[in-house]
Amino acid sequence: RQVFRMVREDGLKYKEVAEILQISPRTVETQLFRAIKKIRQELERTYASSSTNSNHNQGQMLQALLLLVLFQ
């Protein structure tokens, strides 16, 4: 979560995050990939379990939000 926020929300580069957290840039990349994968899985789970129109719309809104966060 921390790596995701530092890269996606704060706009830091992998190397900057690595120096701050005292980890390798490759670890930053791996942790970011895992965070995105978890977000996708949760959105897919939420979307798949939508049984009503309201839940369906909520799932679509969550997917749109994810796209905005990932590709800002």
C-alpha positions as CSV (number, residue, x, y, z in Angstrom):
1,R,0.0,0.0,0.0
2,Q,2.8,2.4,0.9
3,V,4.7,1.8,-2.4
4,F,1.5,2.2,-4.4
5,R,0.7,5.5,-2.7
6,M,4.2,6.9,-3.0
7,V,4.4,6.0,-6.7
8,R,0.8,6.7,-7.9
9,E,-0.4,9.4,-5.5
10,D,2.8,11.2,-4.7
11,G,4.4,10.8,-8.1
12,L,7.7,9.6,-6.9
13,K,10.0,7.5,-9.1
14,Y,10.8,3.9,-8.3
15,K,14.4,4.9,-7.4
16,E,13.2,7.7,-5.0
17,V,10.8,5.3,-3.3
18,A,13.5,2.7,-3.0
19,E,15.9,5.1,-1.4
20,I,13.2,6.3,1.1
21,L,12.2,2.8,2.1
22,Q,15.7,1.4,1.8
23,I,14.7,-1.3,-0.6
24,S,15.8,-2.0,-4.2
25,P,14.0,-0.4,-7.2
26,R,13.1,-3.9,-8.4
27,T,11.3,-4.5,-5.0
28,V,9.4,-1.3,-5.6
29,E,8.4,-2.5,-9.0
30,T,7.3,-5.9,-7.7
31,Q,5.3,-4.4,-4.8
32,L,3.6,-2.0,-7.2
33,F,2.7,-4.8,-9.5
34,R,1.3,-6.8,-6.6
35,A,-0.8,-3.9,-5.3
36,I,-2.3,-3.3,-8.8
37,K,-3.0,-7.0,-9.1
38,K,-4.8,-7.0,-5.8
39,I,-6.9,-4.0,-6.7
40,R,-7.9,-5.7,-10.0
41,Q,-8.8,-8.9,-8.3
42,E,-11.0,-7.1,-5.8
43,L,-12.7,-5.1,-8.5
44,E,-13.3,-8.2,-10.5
45,R,-14.7,-10.0,-7.4
46,T,-17.0,-7.0,-6.7
47,Y,-18.1,-6.8,-10.3
48,A,-18.7,-10.6,-10.5
49,S,-20.7,-10.7,-7.3
50,S,-23.0,-7.8,-8.4
51,S,-26.5,-9.3,-8.4
52,T,-28.6,-6.1,-8.8
53,N,-28.5,-3.2,-11.1
54,S,-27.3,-0.9,-8.3
55,N,-24.4,-3.2,-7.5
56,H,-23.6,-3.5,-11.2
57,N,-23.4,0.2,-11.5
58,Q,-21.2,0.4,-8.4
59,G,-18.8,-2.2,-9.9
60,Q,-18.5,-0.2,-13.1
61,M,-17.8,3.0,-11.1
62,L,-15.1,1.1,-9.1
63,Q,-13.5,0.0,-12.4
64,A,-13.5,3.5,-13.8
65,L,-11.9,4.8,-10.6
66,L,-9.2,2.2,-10.8
67,L,-8.4,3.2,-14.4
68,L,-8.2,6.8,-13.3
69,V,-5.8,6.0,-10.5
70,L,-3.6,3.7,-12.6
71,F,-3.3,5.9,-15.6
72,Q,-3.2,9.4,-14.3
